[in-house]
């Protein structure tokens, strides 16, 4: 597995992973008509913007055939006003590649970037119905707060986790 920085040429492949993961991850908690309407083209446009943003960092996981099977991204959200902190915005892996250590490799690469930028505290938001919250917990993230949000007419719990000290993640990644 190769973990590398994303390029603009990767935007469409990242968008496909993103949409496909939403369709599998949220199939039991969001309306199927909403998930069916998710568009590879629309997401590609979003990923072009993300990859082009110098303050946003996107890494991809590429399998031995050169196919992108996952990604992680982050930076500092405009709503984050906490000094020396950043945000893990998303991490998605195709189901076939989950529980193989690929997520840890992606997190490691992103957090190395955060560390280089001087970020000490990292936040991540995740829907309560998304099992990846257990992944964050296993990496030492602590639940900070829960709030209600609405997606496609469904009220969901958004959990906000925090790594108070970025070194916690590096410790857990070695385990």
N, C-alpha and C positions, 0 to 999 in steps of 0.2 A: 504494500500500500504506500502510495506517495502522498505526502501532505505538502501542499505548496500554496503560495499566494495566488489568488484568482486573477485572471486577466479579463479584459472585455470580451474576448472570444469565448469565455466560459459562461457568459450571462444566460444564454438559452438553456444550457445543461443544468445550471444551478436552479433556474426557474422550474425546469421539469422535476427535479428532485423535490423542490419546495412544494409544488402543487401536489405531486404524488404522495408526499409524506402527509400533507394536510388531509388528503382524501382517506388515507389509512388511519392516521392518528385520531382524527376527529369524526370518523364515520358514525359513531354511536352517540355523539353529543351535539352535532350540528346538523341542520337539515340537509338531506341529500341534494335537494335542488340548489342550495347555496354552494356546496362542494363541487357539484357538477359544473357550475358556472365559473369556477376558478379557471383563469386563462393563462396558458403558457406565455402567450404574447404579452399580456399585461404584466406578468411577473418578470418577464425578460426586461421590459422597460425599467422596472423598479431596480433590478439587479445591475443594469448598466449604470444607473445613478449611484447605487451603493458602491460599486467597484470604482467608479470615477471620483468619488469623494475622498480627498486626501486624509480626512480625519476618520475614515471608516475602513476597517480592516476585514478582509474576506479571505478565508482559506478553504481550499477544497481537498477532498480525499479522492484520489484517482486509483482505480484498481489496476491490475496487471495488464488489462487490455486498453488502458488509457481512458476508461469511462469514469466520469464523475459520479460517485455514489453517495456523496455527502458533502456538507459544508458547515462552517461556523463563521460567524461574523460578529463584529462589535466595534465599539469606540466609546464615545461619550454622548449620550442622548441630550438633546437640547434642554430637556426637563431636569437633567441631573445637575444640581448646583453644588454638589459636595466636592470640595477641593481634593485633588489627588485620587479621583475615583473614575471608574469607567463602567461600561455595561456590556455584558455578553448579550447580544441582541437575539441571536438564534443559533441553533445547531440542529441539523436534520440529517439523518442517514436513512437510506433505503432499508426497509425491514430486513432484507437478506444480510445486511452488513452490520446489524446491531448486535451488541453483546460480544464483539470480537476485539475490542480495544481501540477501534477506529475513533470513536467519540473522544476517548482520552487523548489520542494523538492530536486531534483537532483542537481540543481545549488547551493542550500544552502549547501548541504553536501560537494560538491567540493570546494566551496568558504570558508567554514570553514577550510578545509585543507590548502588552499592557505594562509589564514589568520594566521594559526598556523606556516606556513613556513616563515612568514614575508613578503609575497608578498604584495605590495601596489597597483600596477597597473596591470591590467589584460587585455589581448588582446584576441579577437576572430575573426576568418576569416569565412566569409559566402558568398555563391554565391548570387548575387543580386536576382536571380529568386527563392530563397528559402525564404518562408514566415517567417522562424524562425528569420530573421533579425528584424522583428517587435517585437518579444519576447525579443530580446536583447535590443532593444530601450526602451521597456516598463520597463526594469530593469535598465535603466539609462545609457546604453552604448552610446558613442558618435562616430559618423563616423569619422575616422581618414584619410583614403585614399581609393581609388578605383584603381584597376589595372586589365588589361586584362590577362586572362589565357586561355589555350586551353585544353579542355577535350574531348577526342574522336573526334577530328577534329572540334569541335564547340568552337568558341570564346565566352567566358563568362566574366562577370564582377565579380571580387572578391572584396568584401568589407571588409575592416579591421576596426573593431570597437575597442574602448578602454574604459575601466573604469579607469579613472585617479586615483581614490581613491576607493579602495575595499569596503569601508563603504557605498558607494552609492548603491551597490547591496543589502546589508543587509537592508538598509532603504526601498528600493523598494520591497523587498521580504515580508516585513511586511504589505504592502499596500493591 
